Amino acid sequence: MTTPSYLIEPLSLPASLDGAGVGADAADFLEFMALSDELVLQTWGNLDRATSPAARLQYWRDSPYTRVRLFFVRVDGRMVASSWVRFELQDNLSSALLHLSVLDAFTGRGIGRALLEHAEAVAAADGRTILQTFTEHPADFDVDGPNVIRPATGTGALPAAAPGVRFAGHAGYRLEQVERFSSLDLQPTADPNTADLNTEDLDVLERDALAHAGDYELLHWRDACPEEHAAGLAVLMSRMSTDAPSGALSYEPETWDVARVRHVEDVWRRAGQSSLVAAARHRATGELAAYTVLQTEPDKPWLASQDDTLVAANHRGHRLGTLIKILNLRQLREQFPAVRRVLTYNAAENDHMLSINIALGFKAAGYDGEWQRTAAPAGAAGRGGRN
């Protein structure tokens, strides 16, 4: 079957969104942002998982660590579909992460297939042969039912009939991991499916955890890691690529140093985001043993998003995950009292961290499928197949 022909246009990032007459690049970017928000709404029914234009502009800029290429398709002059390809530049040099979305009213016309083939060609031109993507699914299906697909890990599930699942499978991608997307409500509610952050419950969890963590002290900071802890934080950020579950996805160890930590903090700052970090430090060695990050942004004052959480493998078994998460939630309530909801993600097979979040009151809001295929090297015969 021949894929219909569509003009796939690259998105150029504007230098700024400030001031009058910022030019065609900014106009296209803002239209792309409106499309991005519409795509989030059609999946989730709200904009909790959408990022502000200012934040997207910073995260999509080239850096010494990543390069992102963005594209769109117009139909009758309107942007109706988008795609992007992200390349890591320090690690994982054989991999590319790609994603595409089409407005529901324009599916079934071959636009998604055209965007996928284009994104795969962009990745191949950069020498990337491990292709990864993801699909998003609200929690409106029976994860224990018969009509699901399970990843290589055997843990977690996606609805087998979902369009994204069928599309990825038909394109030769294999489901390698499922992530649970969860939400915690910070205000009392009559809805039995929504939890409230109960201070008394936190106190009980905290007291129990402290009894196992006498060899550790808790630290917290906002936006910038104190210089004396920056090297230790870099070590933990490196270990996110080795200690955190990644299913059957192909990930190489990442190398982090203080410069890379400062780069990420600078991106957060330029994106207008505030970050709260809680950490645990081993008293005897001075080694940072665990950290967790919550982020807020002014465009969504009701919301906080969980970034990384990690307890180093050699420091597990001391309830550090519970303690740092509770500390960060307390800091969030104190410093950002307008926040009413916290979002987080966990690999479905990460039983320990998931159990902590459940104890804190997080409820499943959806699931992300992580997919992968190995492509033939550029110039090789054929397109490759599944892993």
Salt bridges, closest charged atoms under 4 A:
GLU9 OE2 - ARG74 NE 3.93
ASP28 OD1 - ARG74 NH2 3.13
GLU31 OE2 - ARG74 NH1 3.04
ASP37 OD1 - ARG56 NH1 3.16
GLU38 OE2 - ARG78 NH2 3.12
ASP48 OD2 - ARG341 NE 2.69
ASP62 OD1 - ARG69 NH1 3.07
GLU88 OE2 - ARG86 NE 3.31
ASP91 OD2 - ARG260 NH1 2.94
GLU120 OE2 - ARG373 NH1 3.52
GLU120 OE1 - ARG383 NH2 2.19
ASP126 OD1 - ARG67 NH2 2.49
ASP126 OD2 - ARG128 NE 2.97
GLU136 OE2 - ARG49 NH2 2.37
GLU176 OE1 - ARG174 NE 3.69
ASP203 OD1 - ARG330 NH2 2.79
GLU206 OE1 - ARG330 NH2 3.08
ASP208 OD2 - ARG319 NH1 2.47
GLU217 OE2 - ARG281 NH1 2.55
ASP223 OD2 - ARG222 NE 3.73
GLU227 OE1 - ARG262 NH2 2.94
ASP243 OD2 - ARG239 NE 2.95
GLU265 OE1 - ARG262 NH1 2.78
ASP266 OD1 - ARG269 NH2 2.33
ASP266 OD2 - ARG270 NE 2.82
GLU287 OE1 - HIS315 NE2 2.42
ASP368 OD2 - ARG49 NH2 3.03
